[in-house]
């Protein structure tokens, strides 16, 4: 069993093929998927998809791109949405200084509000960070000092320093199709040194399709290709990567475990 710990099943390219995407994932051995709602409207879509499929769960958050118009300063809406039995994580949230589509202070404020919601609900945090390593580290360390929370740096493609600081804080790294890209030698070198039990597999579908599907719409079934590359990197069997990363997902998203057994 493989878990796709981060996908966007409500986004174009997947939403209109929902049943087909789920069936292809099942055929590929994907036993669980976490679909991410990135706007208030998107929360409803993500939860509705999770309600339709026993192997799908949802996360609710405001992507940093939308922090300008939808950024949160009150954790209340997240806490309320997290009451749903299939909402098992908070996010994605964080900092994106590459596109800078929202004011940086709004991104930071919303990021901290999501962390507060994680402390209150006990759900893990899903972190997006791009070209913002030092600011991300600072917020994570400052907030962890206020009270513990768990989480994952999703779609890890950052510096070794960010990886080391995140691991020191007890966070996981989400590893996606970027690991398979020819230009990703530095990322592979970092991931090679990360304990396998601190890694989650993900696609970020419909984006960032792994080799051999570069340039195509990504989907959860393609998680297997990242698992294969990670197995070679770690010099272990693919089955071991599947076992350990799946266990890591359910250890992090503890709310999903009873639902997984029921499914």
KENU-272643 format. One record per residue: x, y, z of N, C-alpha, C, O in turn. Coordinates in steps of 0.1 Angstrom, whole numbers, plus 2048, in hexadecimal, padded with zeros to 3 digits. Example, Ala and Ser with C-alpha at 12.3 -4.5 7.8 and 13.67 -1.06 7.14 Angstrom:
BEGIN
8847C784E87B7D384E8847DF84E88E7DF855;8807EA8478897F584788180084F88680B850;
***
This chain:
BEGIN
8087F480080080080080980C80081280D808;8058167F880C8237F780282E7FA7F682D7F7;8078388017FF8448048038507FC80F8537FC;7FA8567F57FD8637EF7F986E7F97ED8707FA;80387380080087C80B7FD88A8087FA892811;7FC88D7FB7F989B7F77F589B7E87FE89A7DF;7E989D7E67E489F7D87D88A97D87D38AC7E3;7D48AD7CC7C98B77CB7BF8B17C17BE8B57B6;7B78A87C67AD8A17BE7A28AA7B979B8A67B0;7A18B67BE7968BF7BA79B8C97AF7948D17AA;7A88C87AB7AE8D17A17AB8CC7937AA8C0791;7AB8D57897A98D177B7B48C77777BF8C877B;7AF8BD76F7B88B276B7B58A67737B889B76E;7B08A777F7AD89C78779E89C78B79789278A;7988A878E78A8A97927818A378877789C78C;7838A677B7798A177177B89276E77388C767;78688C77478887E77278887778078F86C781;78187C78978387779778286879978B86279E;77886279377685379578284C78E787842794;78685078279184977B79E84B7837A5841784;7A08577887AD8597907AD85079C7B884A79F;7A284F7A37A28467AF7A48377AB7AC8307B2;79E8337A079F82579C7AD8227977B381779A;7B482C7907C282A78C7CB8297987D4822798;7C88327A27D08317AE7CF8247B57D981E7BA;7C381F7B77C08127BD7C88077B57CF7FF7BC;7C88077A87CF7FD7A07DE7FE7A27E57F47A1;7E380A7A57F180C7A77F68087B58028097B8;7EC8057BE7F08027CC7EF80E7D57F580D7E0;7E98197D17E88247DA7DC8227E37D08227DE;7DF8207F07D481C7F97CE8288017C4826807;7D48338007CF83F8077D484C8007DF84C7FA;7CC8568007CF8637FA7CA86E8037C086D809;7D28798047CE88580B7CD8908017D78957FB;7C08947FF7BE89F7F67BD8AC7FE7B78AD808;7C38B77F87C68C37FF7BC8CE7FB7BC8D17EF;7B58D48047AD8E08017B58EC8037B98EE80F;7B78F57F97C09007FB7B990E7FB7C09187FD;7AC90E7FB7A491A7FC79791680479490A806;79092080A78491D81177A91580877490B80D;7799197FC7709127F37759047F076E8FA7EF;7839037EF7898F67ED7878EC7F87888E07F6;7858F18047838E880F7778DF80D7788D380F;76D8E58087608DD8067628D37FB75D8C87FC;7698D77F076C8CD7E67748C17EB7718B67E8;77F8C47F27888BA7F77808B08017828A4800;7788B68097708AE8137668A580B76489980F;7608AB8017568A37FA75C8977F375788C7F2;7688997ED76F88E7E77738837F17718787EE;7788887FC77B87E80776F87680C77086B80F;76387D80C75787681075386B80674D861809;75786D7F97538647EF75B8577EE75784D7E9;7688587F377184D7F17778497FF77C852806;77783D80377C83981078B83A81278F83C81D;79283A8077A183C8087A684A8077B284C807;79D8538067A186280579D869812792868817;7A78718167A587A8217A788981C7AC88B811;7A58928257A68A08217AE8A882B7AF8A5837;7B48B38267BB8BD82E7B58CA82A7B18CC81F;7B48D38347AE8E18317B88EB8357BE8EB840;7BA8F582C7C390082F7C290B8247BB90981A;7C99158267CA92081C7D89218177E292481E;7DA91E80A7E791E8047ED92C8057E5936804;7FA92D80780093B8077FD9447FB7FC9507FD;7FA93E7F07F69467E47E994E7E77E79597E1;7E19497EF7D494F7F27D39567FF7C995A804;7DF9588067DF95E8137DB96C8137D797281D;7DC9738077D89818067CA9838087C598C810;7C297B8017B397C8017AC97380B7A197680F;7B396880E7AC95E8177B595A8237B195182B;7C09608257C895D8307C195E83E7B996683F;7C59558477BD9548547C595A85F7D1959860;7BE9618687C49668747BD9608807C196388C;7B295987E7AA9528887AA9438847A6940879;7AE93A88D7AE92C88A7A092688979F91A886;79692D88D78992888F78492088377F915884;78492687677F91F86B786911868780908864;79391186B79B9048697968FA8737958EE870;7958FF8807918F688B7838F08887808E488A;77A8F888376D8F487F76D8EA8747668DF875;7748EC8697758E385E77C8D68627788CB85D;7858D786C78C8CB8707838C18787878B687B;7778C687C76E8BD8837698B187A7658A787F;76A8B386D7658A986476E89D86577A89E866;76889186676F88586877A88185E78387A861;77988785278388384878D88E84679688D83D;78C89984E7978A384D7A289F85779F89E863;7AE89C8527B889685B7C589E85C7CE89A862;7C58AA8557D18B38567CC8C18537C28C484E;7D58CA8577D38D98557DE8DE84B7EA8DC84D;7D98E48407E28E98367DD8E68287D38DF827;7E48EA81D7F18EF81F7F28FE8217EA90581D;7FC9028297FF90F82D80E91182C81590882B;81291E82E82092082E82492D82781D937827;83092D82183593881B83A93580D84192B80A;83693E80383B93C7F584094A7F18389537ED;84D94B7F28549587EE8599577DF85F9617DA;85694C7D885A94B7CA8509527C285395B7B9;84394F7C38389567BC8349637C383096C7BC;8359637D083196F7D88239747D38219807D1;81996B7D380C96F7CE8049757DA7F997A7D7;8099757E680297B7F180D9837F981897F7F9;80998D80081399480981998B813813982818;82698D81582D98381D82898482C828979832;82498F83081F99083E81298883F80F98284A;80A9888357FD9818358009728357F996A83B;80A96E82D80D96082C81295B83A80E95083F;81B96384182095F84E81595E858814955860;80C9688588019688627F895C8607F495686A;7F49598547EC94E8517F39418557ED93785A;800940852808934856807932865805926869;80993C86C80993A87B7FB9378807FA92F88A;7F193C87A7E393887D7E092987B7DA923883;7E59248707E491686D7EB90E8787E690387C;7F691287C7FE90B8877F690B8947F590189A;7F09168977E79178A37DC90D8A27D89068AB;7D690C8967CB9028947D08F48967C98EB89B;7DC8F18917E28E48937E38E08A27E08D58A6;7E88EA8AA7EA8E88B87DC8E58BF7DB8DC8C7;7D28EC8BB7C58EA8C17BE8DD8BD7B88D68C5;7BF8DA8B07B98CE8AB7C18C18AD7BB8B68AD;7CE8C28AE7D78B78AE7DA8B18A07E08A789F;7D58B88967D88B38887E58B88837EA8C2888;7EC8B087A7F88B58757F78C086B7ED8C2865;8028C786A8038D38618098CF8548138C7853;8048D48498098D283B8108DF8378088E9835;81D8DF8358248EB8328298EC82482F8E381E;8258F881E82B8FB81183590681383391081A;84190480D84C90E80E85390E8008579047FB;85591A7FB85D91C7EF8649297EF85F9347F1;8729287EE87B9337EE87993B7FB87A9477FB;87693480687393B81387893281E872932829;88492C81C88992282688B92983488692483E;89293483489693A84188993F84888893D855;88094584187494A84886B93F84C86593F857;86B93484586392884986992285586291E85F;87692085687D91B86287A92386E87791E878;87B93186C87993A87786B93887D869937889;86193887485393687985192988084B92888A;85691E87A85491187F85A91088D85490A896;86691588E86D91489B86791D8A68659198B1;8639298A285C9328AB84F92C8B084C92C8BC;8479268A783A9218AB83C9148B28349118BB;84690C8AF8488FF8B784C9028C58488FB8CE;85290D8C78569118D584A9158DD84A9148E9;83F9198D683291D8DD82A9108E18229118EA;82D9058DA8258F98DD8278F08D18278F48C6;8288E38D482B8D98C98208D78BF8148D98C2;8248D48B381A8D08A98228C689F82F8C789F;81B8BE8988218B588E81F8BB8808178C487E;8268B58768238B986982D8B485F8368AC862;82B8B98528348B48478378C083E82E8C983B;8438C183A8478CB82F8448C482284B8BB81E;8398C981C8348C281083D8C58048428D0803;83D8BB7FB8458BD7EE8538C27F08568CD7EB;85A8BC7F98678C17FD8708C37F18738BA7E9;8758D07EF87E8D37E58878DF7E988B8E87E1;88A8DF7F68918EA7FC89F8E68008A58DD7FB;8A58EE8098B38EC80D8B58E28178AB8DD81E;8C18DD8198C48D38238C28D98318BE8D283A;8C48E68328C28ED83F8B38EC8438B08E984F;8AA8EF83A89C8EE83D8988DF8418918DD84A;89E8D683989B8C883C89F8C484B8988BE852;8AC8C884E8B18C585B8A98CC8668A78C6871;8A68D886489E8E086F8908DA87088B8D887B;88A8D686587C8D086687D8C386D8748C0875;8878BB86A8888AE87188B8B087F8868A8888;8938BA8838968BC89188A8C08998898BE8A5;8808C68928738CA8988698BF89885E8C089E;86D8B38938648A889385B8A788785289E886;85D8AF87D8558AF8718598A586786589F868;8518A185E8538988538568A08468538AC845;85B89983C85D89F82F85589782585588B824;84D89F81D84589981284D8988058528A3801;84F88C80085888B7F484F8877E884887D7E8;8508907DE84888E7D285088B7C585C8877C6;84A88E7BA85088B7AD85D8927AA86588E7A2;85F89E7B186C8A57AF87889C7B288289E7AC;8768927BA8818897BD8868827B189287E7B0;87D8807A788187879B88688079088B87B786;88688E79288B89678789A8967858A189478F;89E8977798AC8967768B48A177D8C089E781;8AF8AC77F8B68B87858B68B87948BB8C179A;8B08AD79A8AE8AD7A88B98A67B08B68A07BA;8C58A67AB8D089F7B28D18A47C18D389C7CA;8D08B17C38D28B67D18C78B17DA8C98AE7E5;8BA8B17D58AF8AC7DD8B189E7E08AF89A7EB;8B58967D68B78887D98C28867E38C187D7EC;8CC88E7E38D788D7ED8D28907FB8D6889805;8C989A7FC8C389D8098BA89280E8BB88D819;8B188D8058A78838098AE87680D8A986F815;8B98738068C18678098C58668188C585C81E;8C787281E8CB87382C8C08748368C2874842;8B48758318A887783A8A386983E8A1860835;8A186684A89C85984E88F85684788685E846;88E84A84288284683A87584884186B84B83C;87684584E86984785686585585885A85785E;86D85E85486986D85486587284786387E845;86386983D85F86D83085186882D84D85D831;84987082683C86D82083D86E81184587680C;83686580A8368667FB82A86F7F881F86F7FF;82B8767ED82087E7E88228817D982C87E7D3;8178867D381888A7C58178997C381D89F7BA;80F8A07CB80B8AE7C88038AF7BB8028B97B5;7FD8A37B87F58A27AB7EA8AD7AC7E48B07B6;7E78B37A07EB8B07937F88B678E7FB8B6782;8008BB79780D8C27948198B87968188AE79D;8248BC78F8318B67928318A779083689F798;82C8A278482C89478183B88F78184489577C;83D88378784A87D78784E87777A846875771;85B87577886086D76D85A85F76F85B85A77A;85485976585585C757849863751846862746;84286B75A83687275583888175582E888755;84488675584689475483E89B74983D89673E;8388A674D8308AE7438228A974281A8B073B;81E89F74981189A74980A89E7568108A375F;7FC89D7567F589F7627F989476C7F888876A;7FD89977880188F7837F488A7897EA890789;7F587E78F7EA8787967EF86E7A07FB86979F;7E786A7AA7EC8627B57F28557B17FC8507B8;7EE84F7A67F48427A280384379F80A83A7A0;80784F79C81685179981F8527A582B8537A4;8198517B18218507BD82B8457BD8368467C3;82783A7B683082F7B583E8327AF84882C7B3;83F83B7A684B83F7A08558467AA8618437AA;84F84E7B28578547BD85C84A7C786784A7CC;8538407CA8578367D386382D7CE86C8297D5;86282B7C186D8237BB87A82B7BB8858257BE;87A8387B988783F7B988C8407C889883F7CA;8838427D18878427DF88D8357E38978357EB;88782A7DF88D81D7E289B81B7DD8A48167E5;89E8207D18AB81F7CC8B48287D48C08257D7;8B08347D88B783E7DF8BB8387ED8C683A7F2;8B28317F38B482C8018B981E8018BD81880B;8BB8187F58C080A7F38B88007FB8BD7F8803;8AA8027FA8A17F88008977F47F68967FA7EB;88F7EA7F98847E67F08797F07EF8777F77F9;8727F17E48677FA7E385C7F77ED8568007F3;85B7EA7F08517E67FA8547EC80884B7EF810;8617EE80B8657F481886280381885D808822;86480980C86081780B85181980D84D822815;84981080783B81180883780F81782F81681C;83D80581D83980182B83C80D83583481183D;84881283484D81C83D84682983B842830845;84482E82F83E83B82C82F83A82F829844833;82982F82D81B82D83081982E83F810835844;82182784782182885582383685A81D83A864;82C83D85482F84B85882385485682085C85E;81C85284B81085A848805858853800861858;80284B8567F88488607FC84C86E7F484E877;80A84C87180F85187E80D86087F80A86588A;80E86787480C8758747FE8798747F988187C;7F687386A7E88768697E086C8717D986386B;7E186D87E7DB8628877CC8628867C6857888;7C686D8827B786D8807B38638757A785F875;7BC86186B7B88588607B984A8637B284285C;7BF84686E7C28388707B582F8727B482586C;7AC83387B7A082B87C79882B86F79182086D;79883686879083685B79782C851790826849;7A482C8527AB8238487A881484B7A680C842;7A78118587A480385B7958008577927F5853;78C80A85977E80885577D8068467757FE842;78580D83F78480D83078A7FF82B78A7FD81F;
***
